[in-house]
C-alpha cells in the first residue's frame, strides 16, 4: 500500500521542524522535534482528508516522489 510522502525539515526562521505532505495542498505542521512534526502532520493529514470528504471534494491519491527516489526508464 502506498501512502503520502512526507517532508520534514528544520526551519531556522520558526526555530523548529516543519512537516508537509506535497500531495495535499497546504497540509503542514510544526514540531519542536522531527518526531513531533511527524505526529502533528499525521493528525493534519487525517483532518485534511476528513474535511475534503465532508465537502465532497476529491482526495488526490499519493503520487509525489522526490527526484532522489525517481528511477529513470530503462531504454529498450
HELIX and SHEET records of a PDB file:
HELIX    1   1 UNK A   34  UNK A   54  1                                  21    
HELIX    2   2 UNK A   67  UNK A   69  5                                   3    
SHEET    1   A 3 UNK A   7  UNK A  11  0                                        
SHEET    2   A 3 UNK A  16  UNK A  20 -1                                        
SHEET    3   A 3 UNK A  28  UNK A  31 -1                                        
END                                                                             
